[in-house]
Every structure is written in structure tokens, then in C-alpha cells.
Amino acid sequence: MLQCEFQGGERMANIKSSKKRAQLAEERNKVNSQLKSAMRNQIKKCNTALEAKDDNKEAVLNKTISFIDKMAQKGIIPKKTAGRKVSRLQKKTNII
């Protein structure tokens, strides 16, 4: 069980290893949220390219699918979520 003390309304770890773990978790959280944001932006770019019927919509779609799959491999998003996002993008492509 971790020992913690309150400092400024936040829990502060006492043990050196738990301080390191808390710091790593915070850093990972920051990186993961940046990657998720980048993924959402890429999906938006793909959707606008599909709606505008751009000439390079296939290239944008392939890039977006690749990006989503990378996020799933890294564990940023669950694999089934990635599959669902890819499926919806491909469905939009086939309709348009």
C-alpha cells in the first residue's frame, strides 16, 4: 500500500519509486493526450477531404487509417475503437 501525504490539496507520494511512477504517469498522460488530439485532427482532415471530394482523398484516407492503426498498436486507443473508426471512414468513402 502506498503511503501518501497531502500537500496543497494534492496527494504527494513519500516513497521514491512511487514519486517516479507518478511523474512517469503524468508524462505519459501528456504525450498520449497529444497523440489522441493529433489523431482527431487527422480524422477531421480526412472528413473534410471526403466532403469536399478532393482529388487526393484516397491519399488522405490511407494516411489517416495508417495513423489510427499506429495509435492502436501503441496502445493509445483500444484496437476495437481503431477498427470502428477505420470502418466508419471507409463507409463514408464508399458512399461519397
Residue pairs with C-beta under 8 A, 6 or more apart in sequence:
2 13
2 14
2 15
2 18
3 13
3 14
3 15
4 11
4 12
4 13
4 14
5 11
5 12
5 14
6 12
13 19
13 21
13 22
32 76
35 71
35 74
35 76
36 71
36 76
36 77
38 67
39 67
39 68
39 71
39 76
39 77
42 63
42 64
42 67
42 68
43 64
43 68
43 85
43 89
45 60
45 64
46 57
46 60
46 61
46 63
46 64
46 89
47 89
47 92
49 56
49 57
49 60
49 61
50 57
50 61
50 89
50 92
50 93
50 96
51 96
53 96
54 60
57 93
61 89
61 90
61 93
64 89
65 86
65 89
65 90
68 77
68 82
68 85
68 86
69 82
69 86
71 77
71 82
72 78
72 79
72 81
72 82
72 83
